[in-house]
Amino acid sequence: MHFSRPLYEGLPWVYIALGAGAVAVSYELTDAGVLAVVIGMLGFAALVAGMMILLRRRDFRDLGRHYAGRDDAAENMRERPRRGRDQD
């Protein structure tokens, strides 16, 4: 499934917003007992998932910028003779 770019980029923020909302609702439902705990845990999981996605995307993009010329380096490595055990 492919999402449009604005929707794809906004999904982590939706997870964070829904998670924060669920944690707030669970705080208000303290009299509900188990239901409040379940909603709070799901909200916390959504918060963590949203933050994880944001951080992984950031790291992946930084890594891509860092290794921008990686394809050229891979071509150069293929042309060099191999050393070590494979050399007989």
MDTraj code that builds the backbone (N, CA, C; nanometers):
import mdtraj as md
import numpy as np

residues = "MET HIS PHE SER ARG PRO LEU TYR GLU GLY LEU PRO TRP VAL TYR ILE ALA LEU GLY ALA GLY ALA VAL ALA VAL SER TYR GLU LEU THR ASP ALA GLY VAL LEU ALA VAL VAL ILE GLY MET LEU GLY PHE ALA ALA LEU VAL ALA GLY MET MET ILE LEU LEU ARG ARG ARG ASP PHE ARG ASP LEU GLY ARG HIS TYR ALA GLY ARG ASP ASP ALA ALA GLU ASN MET ARG GLU ARG PRO ARG ARG GLY ARG ASP GLN ASP".split()
xyz = np.array([
    [0.0841, -0.1159, 0.0000],
    [0.0000, 0.0000, 0.0000],
    [0.0896, 0.1234, 0.0000],
    [0.0599, 0.2186, -0.0869],
    [0.1363, 0.3416, -0.0962],
    [0.0495, 0.4587, -0.0536],
    [0.1055, 0.5417, 0.0334],
    [0.0371, 0.6620, 0.0784],
    [0.0967, 0.7826, 0.0080],
    [0.0181, 0.8892, -0.0032],
    [0.0740, 1.0125, -0.0568],
    [0.1786, 1.0647, 0.0412],
    [0.2712, 1.1431, -0.0083],
    [0.3823, 1.1899, 0.0753],
    [0.3345, 1.2665, 0.1992],
    [0.2388, 1.3612, 0.1870],
    [0.1952, 1.4320, 0.3088],
    [0.1342, 1.3381, 0.4128],
    [0.0595, 1.2407, 0.3683],
    [0.0003, 1.1453, 0.4626],
    [0.1090, 1.0582, 0.5258],
    [0.2041, 1.0123, 0.4444],
    [0.3134, 0.9286, 0.4939],
    [0.3974, 1.0044, 0.5967],
    [0.4288, 1.1297, 0.5681],
    [0.5110, 1.2088, 0.6594],
    [0.4354, 1.2448, 0.7869],
    [0.3042, 1.2516, 0.7803],
    [0.2250, 1.2896, 0.8966],
    [0.1845, 1.1749, 0.9872],
    [0.1991, 1.0511, 0.9415],
    [0.1548, 0.9368, 1.0210],
    [0.2177, 0.9285, 1.1604],
    [0.3478, 0.9495, 1.1762],
    [0.4034, 0.9431, 1.3121],
    [0.3407, 1.0467, 1.4050],
    [0.3112, 1.1649, 1.3511],
    [0.2486, 1.2687, 1.4335],
    [0.1052, 1.2311, 1.4707],
    [0.0380, 1.1592, 1.3818],
    [-0.0969, 1.1096, 1.4137],
    [-0.0872, 1.0073, 1.5267],
    [0.0109, 0.9161, 1.5186],
    [0.0298, 0.8178, 1.6259],
    [0.0584, 0.8866, 1.7591],
    [0.1426, 0.9877, 1.7566],
    [0.1778, 1.0588, 1.8799],
    [0.0548, 1.1307, 1.9356],
    [-0.0214, 1.1955, 1.8488],
    [-0.1410, 1.2675, 1.8947],
    [-0.2455, 1.1714, 1.9519],
    [-0.2682, 1.0603, 1.8823],
    [-0.3646, 0.9618, 1.9325],
    [-0.3170, 0.9007, 2.0641],
    [-0.1865, 0.8742, 2.0735],
    [-0.1315, 0.8194, 2.1970],
    [-0.1459, 0.9155, 2.3133],
    [-0.1149, 1.0427, 2.2890],
    [-0.1289, 1.1430, 2.3955],
    [-0.2752, 1.1576, 2.4366],
    [-0.3641, 1.1530, 2.3379],
    [-0.5069, 1.1599, 2.3687],
    [-0.5531, 1.0410, 2.4512],
    [-0.5060, 0.9227, 2.4168],
    [-0.5449, 0.8027, 2.4914],
    [-0.4906, 0.8063, 2.6334],
    [-0.3678, 0.8558, 2.6506],
    [-0.3122, 0.8672, 2.7862],
    [-0.3937, 0.9677, 2.8671],
    [-0.4330, 1.0789, 2.8047],
    [-0.5149, 1.1783, 2.8746],
    [-0.6512, 1.1217, 2.9129],
    [-0.7113, 1.0458, 2.8216],
    [-0.8413, 0.9841, 2.8504],
    [-0.8278, 0.8831, 2.9640],
    [-0.7212, 0.8060, 2.9624],
    [-0.7040, 0.7072, 3.0696],
    [-0.6830, 0.7758, 3.2044],
    [-0.6206, 0.8929, 3.2031],
    [-0.6026, 0.9688, 3.3266],
    [-0.7374, 1.0163, 3.3806],
    [-0.8275, 1.0549, 3.2900],
    [-0.9608, 1.0995, 3.3312],
    [-1.0497, 0.9827, 3.3739],
    [-1.0205, 0.8640, 3.3252],
    [-1.1021, 0.7461, 3.3576],
    [-1.0428, 0.6663, 3.4736],
    [-0.9845, 0.7315, 3.5700],
    [-0.9203, 0.6586, 3.6794],
    [-1.0196, 0.5718, 3.7563],
    [-1.1466, 0.6076, 3.7551],
    [-1.2475, 0.5270, 3.8248],
    [-1.2844, 0.4011, 3.7461],
    [-1.2472, 0.3941, 3.6189],
    [-1.2849, 0.2804, 3.5353],
    [-1.1967, 0.1579, 3.5599],
    [-1.0870, 0.1727, 3.6304],
    [-1.0022, 0.0590, 3.6664],
    [-0.9251, 0.0010, 3.5504],
    [-0.9586, -0.1221, 3.5144],
    [-0.8847, -0.1965, 3.4129],
    [-0.8932, -0.1266, 3.2767],
    [-1.0083, -0.0717, 3.2442],
    [-1.0250, -0.0024, 3.1168],
    [-0.9278, 0.1150, 3.1062],
    [-0.9116, 0.1893, 3.2130],
    [-0.8191, 0.3027, 3.2127],
    [-0.6755, 0.2554, 3.1922],
    [-0.6398, 0.1449, 3.2529],
    [-0.5042, 0.0920, 3.2375],
    [-0.4808, 0.0459, 3.0938],
    [-0.5778, -0.0231, 3.0355],
    [-0.5643, -0.0721, 2.8984],
    [-0.5515, 0.0452, 2.8012],
    [-0.6371, 0.1455, 2.8158],
    [-0.6309, 0.2627, 2.7282],
    [-0.4979, 0.3359, 2.7468],
    [-0.4534, 0.3474, 2.8706],
    [-0.3262, 0.4132, 2.8975],
    [-0.2085, 0.3396, 2.8351],
    [-0.2082, 0.2071, 2.8441],
    [-0.0997, 0.1286, 2.7857],
    [-0.1010, 0.1370, 2.6327],
    [-0.2189, 0.1323, 2.5727],
    [-0.2276, 0.1468, 2.4272],
    [-0.1820, 0.2859, 2.3835],
    [-0.2196, 0.3866, 2.4608],
    [-0.1756, 0.5221, 2.4303],
    [-0.0251, 0.5368, 2.4412],
    [0.0314, 0.4788, 2.5456],
    [0.1758, 0.4843, 2.5623],
    [0.2466, 0.4118, 2.4479],
    [0.1926, 0.2979, 2.4064],
    [0.2506, 0.2232, 2.2942],
    [0.2442, 0.3055, 2.1651],
    [0.1338, 0.3763, 2.1426],
    [0.1214, 0.4610, 2.0236],
    [0.2212, 0.5767, 2.0293],
    [0.2400, 0.6350, 2.1466],
    [0.3401, 0.7417, 2.1619],
    [0.4801, 0.6913, 2.1279],
    [0.5158, 0.5782, 2.1835],
    [0.6488, 0.5219, 2.1590],
    [0.6652, 0.4851, 2.0120],
    [0.5634, 0.4274, 1.9518],
    [0.5711, 0.3895, 1.8100],
    [0.5906, 0.5129, 1.7221],
    [0.5171, 0.6183, 1.7486],
    [0.5321, 0.7411, 1.6705],
    [0.6712, 0.8004, 1.6834],
    [0.7242, 0.8027, 1.8047],
    [0.8584, 0.8564, 1.8248],
    [0.9647, 0.7682, 1.7593],
    [0.9454, 0.6368, 1.7674],
    [1.0402, 0.5454, 1.7035],
    [1.0435, 0.5653, 1.5528],
    [0.9278, 0.5804, 1.4925],
    [0.9218, 0.6007, 1.3479],
    [0.9912, 0.7308, 1.3099],
    [0.9657, 0.8374, 1.3859],
    [1.0322, 0.9653, 1.3569],
    [1.1839, 0.9532, 1.3666],
    [1.2319, 0.8880, 1.4710],
    [1.3762, 0.8750, 1.4896],
    [1.4398, 0.7849, 1.3840],
    [1.3731, 0.6771, 1.3486],
    [1.4287, 0.5873, 1.2465],
    [1.4327, 0.6550, 1.1107],
    [1.3302, 0.7317, 1.0769],
    [1.3313, 0.8047, 0.9502],
    [1.4446, 0.9062, 0.9487],
    [1.4629, 0.9771, 1.0584],
    [1.5692, 1.0770, 1.0660],
    [1.7056, 1.0100, 1.0481],
    [1.7275, 0.8997, 1.1184],
    [1.8557, 0.8302, 1.1080],
    [1.8786, 0.7762, 0.9673],
    [1.7741, 0.7213, 0.9063],
    [1.7875, 0.6667, 0.7715],
    [1.8217, 0.7766, 0.6722],
    [1.7573, 0.8924, 0.6855],
    [1.7848, 1.0034, 0.5943],
    [1.9243, 1.0591, 0.6165],
    [1.9682, 1.0686, 0.7413],
    [2.1045, 1.1148, 0.7686],
    [2.2066, 1.0175, 0.7118],
    [2.1805, 0.8898, 0.7253],
    [2.2712, 0.7883, 0.6735],
    [2.2780, 0.7973, 0.5213],
    [2.1644, 0.8202, 0.4572],
    [2.1614, 0.8343, 0.3123],
    [2.2415, 0.9544, 0.2660],
    [2.2350, 1.0646, 0.3397],
    [2.3138, 1.1826, 0.3045],
    [2.4630, 1.1567, 0.3268],
    [2.4931, 1.0827, 0.4315],
    [2.6329, 1.0541, 0.4635],
    [2.6977, 0.9660, 0.3576],
    [2.6222, 0.8708, 0.3056],
    [2.6733, 0.7788, 0.2048],
    [2.6173, 0.8101, 0.0671],
    [2.6082, 0.9376, 0.0332],
    [2.5497, 0.9777, -0.0952],
    [2.6292, 0.9226, -0.2128],
    [2.7605, 0.9154, -0.2030],
    [2.8425, 0.8658, -0.3119],
    [2.8762, 0.7194, -0.2992],
    [2.7959, 0.6462, -0.2264],
    [2.8245, 0.5052, -0.1981],
    [2.8291, 0.4207, -0.3245],
    [2.7452, 0.4480, -0.4234],
    [2.7428, 0.3675, -0.5456],
    [2.8753, 0.3770, -0.6202],
    [2.9350, 0.4955, -0.6218],
    [3.0647, 0.5115, -0.6875],
    [3.1712, 0.4313, -0.6139],
    [3.1669, 0.4322, -0.4826],
    [3.2649, 0.3570, -0.4037],
    [3.2477, 0.2073, -0.4268],
    [3.1256, 0.1606, -0.4395],
    [3.1009, 0.0179, -0.4636],
    [3.1571, -0.0226, -0.5999],
    [3.1442, 0.0632, -0.6999],
    [3.2002, 0.0336, -0.8317],
    [3.3513, 0.0213, -0.8236],
    [3.4151, 0.1112, -0.7478],
    [3.5607, 0.1064, -0.7343],
    [3.6054, -0.0192, -0.6612],
    [3.5294, -0.0652, -0.5649],
    [3.5652, -0.1848, -0.4894],
    [3.5589, -0.3093, -0.5784],
    [3.4679, -0.3139, -0.6722],
    [3.4553, -0.4299, -0.7597],
    [3.5752, -0.4423, -0.8536],
    [3.6359, -0.3297, -0.8871],
    [3.7469, -0.3315, -0.9807],
    [3.8774, -0.3739, -0.9146],
    [3.8902, -0.3615, -0.7852],
    [4.0136, -0.3949, -0.7149],
    [4.0281, -0.5462, -0.7008],
    [4.1527, -0.5953, -0.7048],
    [4.1720, -0.7388, -0.6808],
    [4.1465, -0.7713, -0.5340],
    [4.0990, -0.8908, -0.5091],
    [4.0685, -0.9323, -0.3723],
    [4.1957, -0.9740, -0.3014],
    [4.1977, -0.9542, -0.1724],
    [4.3129, -0.9913, -0.0911],
    [4.2686, -1.0877, 0.0178],
    [4.3646, -1.1553, 0.0764],
    [4.3326, -1.2409, 0.1889],
    [4.3239, -1.3869, 0.1484],
    [4.2312, -1.4588, 0.2111],
    [4.2170, -1.6030, 0.1885],
    [4.1801, -1.6371, 0.0446],
    [4.1015, -1.5497, -0.0197],
    [4.0540, -1.5793, -0.1539],
    [4.1645, -1.5684, -0.2574],
    [4.2785, -1.5150, -0.2199],
    [4.3859, -1.4970, -0.3149],
    [4.4736, -1.6218, -0.3171],
    [4.4659, -1.6984, -0.4228],
    [4.5460, -1.8207, -0.4376],
    [4.6110, -1.8263, -0.5710],
])
top = md.Topology()
chain = top.add_chain()
for i, resn in enumerate(residues, 1):
    res = top.add_residue(resn, chain, resSeq=i)
    for name in ("N", "CA", "C"):
        top.add_atom(name, md.element.get_by_symbol(name[0]), res)
traj = md.Trajectory(xyz[None], top)
